[in-house]
Amino acid sequence: MYRLIIRPILFLLNPEKVHYLSFSIIKFFSKIGLSGLIKSMFVVEDERLERELFGLTFKNPVGLAAGFDKNAVLFNELSDFGFGFVEIGTLTPKPQDGNPKKRLFRLKADKAIINRMGFNNHGVFEAVENLKKNHKVLIGGNIGKNKVTPNNEAIKDYLICFDALFDHVDYFVVNVSSPNTPGLRELQDKEPLTALLNELQLENAKLSERKGTIRKPILLKIAPDLTDSQLLDIIDIVSDTTIDGVIATNTTISRENLKSHALITEEAGGLSGAPLKDRSTEVIRFLAEKSNKAFPIIGVGGINSAEDAIEKLEAGADLIQLWTGFVYEGPGLVKQINKALLEKKVTA
């Protein structure tokens, strides 16, 4: 129904407007008491789907990637579609509008999206107010820096977001890999990245001791465009800073082998969706093999089917996340993946 009726209608409209229209529709369904019906249609409950990672119990391994619920306004409602966890953000200390519109483009022939949103969000403190309501799903907090903050002061921005979210999220994701904030990817270099992660780990220890709670898991989200040498650096950095894992991968600046018209494919920004599938899987496999599976990996990029999800997991991912696949295939994709994983376990 989604692919035959709903998606063709939504795809007639501006992509960014559709995003917010979808939010309004989901909120409306929840307010009129349809949450239970939605859950009955999409949620797969089974203990065999549970995953234990960095001290957390995930009801199932399928999460929603950052960028969808940037401001933490819809996480409970989104969990009704069967997600085992929802990642909010990317959040910055101060609100920012992001890059000028138009900044979101569908590549229908490729089942892909180009975005150059630029960390548009209402600021971390508004998100905190939203998170103060009880949440029924594990929440990841994806944090970044404001566009106007120079890289030599970036650590301050990440610490502000970390401190604000500490009591309200279950794990953190350090985003230094978006291609849409000028200079941000320079923070992926070994020296600045190690310094940033070490500072966050120190703050993690201080806050957990002061509050009498356990430390929060910290993960690093990396770009798919890193070389093998840079990926080996990432493995060393994870070991040296003792962070908890890696999310592989963010969007790509590559435009190889696309079918869509050049007028769209040449738009600046990060590409997500089906064309990213193979590269993100390569990165997952490389990290898992070269590190001897020394840390957990969350796999994201180009998952449009249960087979794509299983491929990521078999390559070395412990959990997976959807974003563009959720847009193109609809909420039924979450259920398809979870049912396929159960079938695979049963028949294995």
Secondary structure, DSSP 8 states (H G I E B T S, - for coil): -IIIIIHHHHTTS-HHHHHHHHHHHHHHHHHTT-HHHHHHHH----GGG-EEETTEEESSSEEE-TTSSTTSSSHHHHHTTT-SEEEEEEE-SS-B--S-S--EEEEGGGTEEEE---S-BS-HHHHHHHHTS--SSEEEEEE---TTS-GGGHHHHHHHHHHHHTTT-SEEEEE---TTSTTGGGGGSHHHHHHHHHHHHHHHHHHHHHHTS----EEEEE-TT--HHHHHHHHHHHHHHT--EEEE---B---TT--S-HHHHTSSSEEEEGGGHHHHHHHHHHHHHHTTS-S-EEEES---SHHHHHHHHHHT-SEEEESHHHHHH-THHHHHHHHHHHHHHHH-
